[in-house]
């Protein structure tokens, strides 16, 4: 199973992490479901050591819980967690956009426009999620804040499951694409206040859509 997808530069543990994360994101492993090391070791044809290491890494990302005498289970998403994560996203991303916009290059704005066009024709939830991240990275490229970016990447990982749930709904994809283009218009016109307000509105709206899905 791993041989067909394993690039040489990735460890077995990294591959197991990526594959398990994907299975949790798409719902193959459901929230609250038990995850057995023995079963995974047999599925991936590896020893328990990389499985154990992968589960610890996924615990750090918030994808699984590990409890004594119970083992590992896929984490259950709760509304309070979503509120907290998206409050942090709003703080970090609006700050990055406000600082980046006066300095962002025209080339990066053109790249963002190209990505926004691709989003109109993408139907895969995973591709939509990846392109959306690339789009925002273009908008934040005007400023170098590596520590802020690291924090944002951690939060993105923790919210990926929820985002992919939304991207599987074609209606939400259309809604997202409209919001993306509106934000880009403000950015291209260098209207910082409107751009930041639009970004905050869209992130808050996304949070509320996720919470509705969880009800």
C-alpha positions as CSV (number, residue, x, y, z in Angstrom):
1,X,0.0,0.0,0.0
2,X,2.8,2.4,0.9
3,X,5.1,1.4,-1.9
4,X,2.9,3.0,-4.5
5,X,2.9,6.4,-2.9
6,X,6.2,6.6,-1.1
7,X,8.7,9.2,-2.3
8,X,12.2,8.4,-1.3
9,X,12.6,11.5,0.9
10,X,9.7,10.6,3.3
11,X,10.0,8.2,6.2
12,X,7.5,5.4,6.8
13,X,6.2,7.4,9.8
14,X,5.5,10.5,7.7
15,X,3.7,8.4,5.1
16,X,1.5,6.7,7.7
17,X,0.7,10.2,9.2
18,X,-0.3,11.6,5.8
19,X,-2.4,8.5,5.0
20,X,-4.2,8.3,8.3
21,X,-4.8,12.1,8.4
22,X,-6.4,11.8,4.9
23,X,-8.6,8.9,6.1
24,X,-9.8,10.9,9.1
25,X,-10.4,14.1,7.0
26,X,-12.5,12.3,4.4
27,X,-14.5,10.5,7.1
28,X,-13.2,6.9,6.3
29,X,-12.2,6.9,10.0
30,X,-15.1,8.5,11.8
31,X,-15.0,10.8,14.9
32,X,-14.8,8.6,18.1
33,X,-13.8,5.5,16.2
34,X,-11.1,3.3,17.8
35,X,-7.8,3.0,16.0
36,X,-5.9,-0.2,16.6
37,X,-2.1,-0.3,16.2
38,X,-2.1,-4.0,15.3
39,X,-4.7,-3.5,12.5
40,X,-2.8,-0.5,11.1
41,X,0.5,-2.3,11.2
42,X,-1.0,-5.2,9.2
43,X,-2.7,-2.8,6.7
44,X,0.5,-0.8,6.0
45,X,2.8,-3.9,6.3
46,X,5.0,-2.2,8.8
47,X,6.0,-2.7,12.5
48,X,4.2,-1.0,15.3
49,X,7.0,1.5,15.9
50,X,6.1,3.9,12.9
51,X,2.4,3.4,13.7
52,X,3.0,4.4,17.3
53,X,5.1,7.4,16.2
54,X,2.4,8.5,13.7
55,X,-0.4,8.3,16.3
56,X,1.6,10.5,18.6
57,X,2.1,13.1,15.8
58,X,-1.5,13.0,14.9
59,X,-2.4,13.5,18.6
60,X,-0.3,16.7,18.5
61,X,-2.2,17.9,15.5
62,X,-5.5,17.2,17.2
63,X,-6.7,14.5,14.9
64,X,-6.7,11.7,17.5
65,X,-7.0,11.2,21.2
66,X,-4.9,8.7,23.2
67,X,-6.2,7.7,26.6
68,X,-4.9,5.1,29.1
69,X,-6.7,1.8,29.0
70,X,-8.6,3.0,25.9
71,X,-6.0,3.5,23.2
72,X,-6.4,5.8,20.2
73,X,-9.6,7.2,18.8
74,X,-10.3,9.7,16.1
75,X,-11.0,13.1,17.8
76,X,-14.6,14.4,18.0
77,X,-14.9,17.9,16.7
78,X,-16.8,20.2,19.1
79,X,-18.2,23.7,18.5
80,X,-16.1,25.3,21.3
81,X,-12.9,24.1,19.6
82,X,-14.0,25.5,16.3
83,X,-14.8,28.9,17.9
84,X,-11.3,29.0,19.4
85,X,-9.4,27.9,16.3
86,X,-11.2,30.3,14.0
87,X,-10.8,33.2,16.5
88,X,-7.0,32.6,16.1
89,X,-7.3,32.3,12.3
90,X,-9.1,35.7,12.2
91,X,-6.4,37.3,14.3
92,X,-3.5,35.8,12.4
93,X,-4.8,36.1,8.9
94,X,-6.2,39.6,9.1
95,X,-2.9,40.8,10.6
96,X,-0.9,39.1,7.8
97,X,-3.1,40.5,5.1
98,X,-3.0,44.1,6.5
99,X,0.8,43.9,6.7
100,X,1.2,42.2,3.3
101,X,-1.1,44.2,1.1
102,X,0.9,47.4,0.8
103,X,4.0,45.3,-0.2
104,X,2.5,42.4,-2.2
105,X,3.8,42.2,-5.8
106,X,1.6,42.5,-8.8
107,X,3.0,39.1,-9.9
108,X,1.6,37.5,-6.7
109,X,-1.8,39.1,-7.2
110,X,-1.8,37.7,-10.8
111,X,-1.0,34.3,-9.4
112,X,-3.8,34.6,-6.9
113,X,-6.2,35.6,-9.7
114,X,-5.1,32.5,-11.7
115,X,-5.8,30.3,-8.6
116,X,-9.2,31.9,-8.1
117,X,-10.0,31.0,-11.8
118,X,-9.0,27.4,-11.2
119,X,-11.2,27.2,-8.1
120,X,-14.2,27.7,-10.4
121,X,-13.6,24.4,-12.2
122,X,-12.2,22.3,-9.3
123,X,-14.6,19.7,-7.9
124,X,-12.3,17.7,-5.7
125,X,-12.5,18.7,-2.1
126,X,-8.8,18.0,-1.5
127,X,-7.7,20.0,-4.6
128,X,-10.0,22.8,-3.6
129,X,-8.5,22.9,-0.1
130,X,-5.0,23.0,-1.4
131,X,-5.7,25.7,-4.0
132,X,-7.4,27.8,-1.4
133,X,-4.3,27.6,0.8
134,X,-2.1,28.6,-2.1
135,X,-4.4,31.5,-2.9
136,X,-4.1,32.9,0.7
137,X,-0.3,32.3,0.7
138,X,-0.1,34.6,-2.3
139,X,-2.0,37.3,-0.5
140,X,0.2,37.0,2.6
141,X,3.5,36.9,0.6
142,X,4.2,40.7,0.9
143,X,5.4,40.3,4.4
144,X,7.9,37.8,6.0
145,X,6.6,36.6,9.3
146,X,7.8,33.0,9.6
147,X,6.7,32.5,13.2
148,X,3.2,33.7,12.4
149,X,3.1,31.5,9.3
150,X,4.1,28.5,11.4
151,X,1.3,29.1,13.8
152,X,-1.1,29.6,11.0
153,X,0.0,26.3,9.4
154,X,-0.7,24.5,12.7
155,X,-4.2,25.9,12.8
156,X,-4.8,25.1,9.2
157,X,-3.9,21.4,9.9
158,X,-6.3,21.4,12.9
159,X,-9.2,22.9,10.8
160,X,-8.5,20.9,7.7
161,X,-11.1,18.2,8.5
162,X,-13.8,20.8,8.8
163,X,-12.8,22.7,5.7
164,X,-12.8,19.6,3.6
165,X,-16.3,18.7,5.0
166,X,-17.5,22.1,3.6
167,X,-15.6,21.7,0.3
168,X,-17.5,18.5,-0.4
169,X,-20.6,20.6,-0.7
170,X,-20.8,22.2,-4.1
171,X,-23.0,24.9,-2.8
172,X,-20.3,26.0,-0.4
173,X,-17.6,25.8,-3.0
174,X,-19.6,28.3,-5.1
175,X,-20.0,30.5,-2.0
176,X,-16.3,30.3,-1.2
177,X,-15.3,31.2,-4.8
178,X,-17.4,34.3,-4.7
179,X,-15.9,35.4,-1.4
180,X,-12.4,34.7,-2.7
181,X,-12.9,36.9,-5.8
182,X,-14.4,39.7,-3.8
183,X,-11.4,39.7,-1.5
184,X,-9.1,39.7,-4.5
185,X,-10.8,42.7,-6.0
186,X,-10.1,44.7,-2.8
187,X,-6.5,43.5,-2.7
188,X,-5.9,44.4,-6.3
189,X,-7.3,47.9,-5.7
190,X,-5.1,48.1,-2.5
191,X,-8.2,48.8,-0.4
192,X,-6.7,47.4,2.8
193,X,-9.6,48.2,5.2
194,X,-12.2,46.6,2.9
195,X,-9.9,43.6,2.2
196,X,-9.4,42.9,5.9
197,X,-13.1,43.3,6.6
198,X,-14.0,41.0,3.8
199,X,-11.4,38.4,5.0
200,X,-12.8,38.6,8.6
201,X,-16.3,38.2,7.4
202,X,-15.5,35.2,5.2
203,X,-13.6,33.4,8.0
204,X,-16.4,34.0,10.4
205,X,-19.0,32.8,7.9
206,X,-16.9,29.7,7.3
207,X,-16.8,29.0,11.0
208,X,-20.6,29.3,11.3
209,X,-21.1,27.0,8.3
210,X,-18.9,24.4,10.0
211,X,-20.8,24.6,13.2
212,X,-24.0,24.1,11.4
213,X,-22.6,20.9,9.8
214,X,-21.7,19.7,13.3
215,X,-25.2,20.1,14.7
